[in-house]
Amino acid sequence: SESSNTAIKQDKDVEGDVIEIKEEGMEESRAAEQTKSAMTSKKSAKHIREGQEKALQEAEEKAAKRRKVSGLSIHSKPGLSPPLECKAASCAGEIFMVNRSPVMTLWAAVIAHELLGFAWDDAMSLGSTVSALNARSKGFAIRGQNRGSWSRGAAKGADGDKKKDDDMVDGIVLLGRTLPARKTPDGVRGWLSDKAMEPKTVDRSLRTAFKGDALSKTFSIMLLLARRAAKTIRSDSRHAYQLYEQFRPEVAAGTAGWGKAGELK
């Protein structure tokens, strides 16, 4: 009987050891799986990052190709860079006080850069031209001011210089407007009142209008919207203006809202 009890105790001890070994093995297995999962996640993140970098490079190459095909790839110096992008989650939900002009300028620049393939310098100049033409039209509607409408003859200068006429770029349409533009040694520039809309001036205006990180956040959201609406905007640029009407700052109608800041949500 005593030997029988000893045998039972030994069997239980062995069984306990087996269970303990199995549990240790399961823990080791779980640890191995976690390590494997972490390595897979790391590889996946690296793969995603490489994919994003490749997509960005391809997009830049396509944009450069479009500029070359259209005869607009004429830069002789490096230009300004677009604002830094932020993640959509960290950009959403913010409210900024700003007037409509810089919002339209930035939106038009995003469309010109992202969808039409212009360098950021060119895009800012063209965006500012859209905003200036819109302000002229609005001023005429509200106050009866002269529209100051442009023509090819007026844009090339009073002297009628043939070289200036040859430098004019036709067919640039942003937010439903056909823009006066000209090739210069620095790139394509919007052209009003016989002078270029300078990118550095536009850049300073945007950074003054959008305080702190507001410029980066607004640019990022606009970029996302432009990409999502790319097909419809490319088929009809007026759609970009219709989108602008949906998110532009709310201000009072008429002279009461002229030049006033409103909430950009």
N, C-alpha and C positions, 0 to 999 in steps of 0.2 A: 504494500500500500504506500509505504514511504517512497519507494522507488518510482511508483506510479505518479505520485504527486510531484516528485522532482522532475519527471519527464514532462508532465503537463506544464510546470513552471518554465522549463526550458523552451517548450514549444511556444508559450506565450511571449517569452523573451525574444525568441527568434522572430515571431510574428510582429512584435513591436519594433524590432530592428528593421524588418522589411518595410513596415509602414513608414518609419522614420526615413529610411533610404528613399522610398518612393516620393515622400514629401520633399526631401532635399532635391531629388531629381526633378520634381515638378517646379520647385523654386528656381533651380538652375535653368530649366527649360524656359520658364517665364522670363528670367533675366536675359537669356539668349535671344528670345523673341523680341524683348524690348530693345536690346542692343541692335538687333537686325532691323527693327522698325525705325529706330533713330537714324541708322545709317541710310536706310531707304529714303526717309524723309529728307535727310541732308542731300542725298543724290538727287531726289526729286526737286528740291529747292534750287539746287545748282542747275539742273536741267531746265527748270522754268526760267531762271535768270538768264541762262545762255540763250533760251528761245526768245526772250524779250529783247535781249541785246541784238540778236540776229534780225528780229522783226523791225527794230528801230533802224538798223543799218540798211535793211532792204527798203524801208520807207524813205530814208534819206537818198538812197540811190535812185529810186523811182522819181522822187521830187527833182533831183538834179537832172535826170533824163528829160523830164517834162520841160524844165527850164531851157535845156539845151535845144530840144526839138522846136520850142517856140521862139528861139533866138534870144532868150532873156538871161542866159548864163554868162554874164559879162563882168563879174566881180573882179576887181584888181586888188582889193584889200579885205582882210577878215572883218566881219561886221559884229554887231551886237548879238547876244544870245537871248532866246526867249526866257521868260521867268521860269523858275524852278517849279516842277510839277510836285504836287502833294497827293497822298492817297485820298480817294474819293470820300472815305469814311471820315477823315479828319477835316475835309473841306466843307462838307454839307452842314446845313443848319445855321450858318453864320449870317448875320445881318450887317451890311455896311452902309454908311451914309455917303452918297456920292451923286454928282449930277449926271445927266444922261450922256453928255458929249464923250467923256473918257470911256464910258461903258460901250458906246457904239464903236469908238475907235479900236478898243481892245478886241471886241467881237469880230469886227471886219478884218483886223489883222490876223486873228486866229484862223478865219476862213481862208484868207489869202495864203497863209503859210501852210496850213494843214491840208487843205483841199485843192488849192491851185498850184502849190509847189514853189511859192516865192520864198526867198531867203527872208529871215526875220526883219532885217533892215528895210527891205522893199515892202514887206507886209505892213510894217508900222506906218511907213510913208503913205501907202495906199489906204490904210484904215483911217488915217487922219484926214485924208482927202474926202473919203465918204462922209465922215462926220462934219467936215466944213461945208460940203455941198448941202447936206441935210439941214444944217443950221441956217444957211442962206435961204433955203426954201421955207423953213419954218418962220424965219424973220419976215419974209415977204408975206406969208399967210397971216401973221399976227399983226405986223406993223405997216404992211404995205411997202416994205423996203424993196429996193431993186434986187432982183434975184442974183444979178452978177453971173448969169449963165455963161458958160464957156463955149467956145467954138474952136475948131482946129486953127483958124486964122488968128484968133486972139491968143491961143495957148502958145503959138510959135514965136510970138513977139511982134512988136510994131514994125520992125525992120523987114519982116518977111523973109528972113534968112532961110535959104533952101536947106542948109545943113540942119538947122533947128527943126525944120519941118520933117526931114528924114529921120530925126531922132525920136519923133513922136511914136508912141506905142498904142496901137488900136486894139479894141476888143477885150479890154480888161473890164469885167463886170462884177461888182460886189454889192450885195444886198439890193439887187435890182437896178443899180446905177452903173452906167457906162462912165468910166473915169478918164480924165485927161492925165496922161502919164508920158514920161520921156526916159529914154536911155541916157545914163550919165556914166562917167568913168567908175563911179562907185556902185552902180546898179540901177534898177528901175525906180523912178521916183514919181509920186503923185505931183501934179503940176498945177498950181493955181496962182493967178495974178502975176504970171510970168516969173514964178520962182518955185523951187522945189520945196516939198514938205519934208524937212530934214528929220531923219530917224532919231538923232540924239535929242532933238527938241521934243519930239513925241515921247520918247522914253522918259525924259525928265517930267513931262506933264503927267504921264501915267503913274509914275512913282510918287508924285505929289498928291494926285487924286486918290490913289489907293494906299492908305497908310499901313505901315507894318507889313504883316504877311498877307494883307488883303489882296494884293496884286497876284501873288502866287496862287492863292486859293481860288480867286475868281478866274484866273487863266486856266487852271486845271479843270474846273467845272465846265468852262466854255469849250475846252479841248475835247472833253468827253462828249458833250452835246454835239459838237461839230462832227465827230466820228460816227455817232449814232445816226445823225441826220444826213450823212454824206451823200447818199444816193439821191435824195430828194433835192438837196441844195445844188448838186451838180446838174440836175435836170432843169432846175429853175431857181436862179439865185434869189428871186424874190422871197422864197421860202425862208431864207436866212433872216430877212427883215421881219417876217411874220413871227419867227421865233424870238427875235429881239423884242418885239412888242409885248411878248408874254412875260419876259423877265426884267425888262428895263425898270428903273426906279420910278415909283409913283410920285408924281408932282402935280400941282394944280394946273388946270388947263389955261391956255392963253398967256397973257403977259404976267399973270401972277406966278406962274411956274417957270418963267424964263430964267435959265441959269441957276435954278435952285437945286439943292441936293435933296435926294429922296432915299428911301430904303431899297437897297438891292438885296433881295433874299435868295 
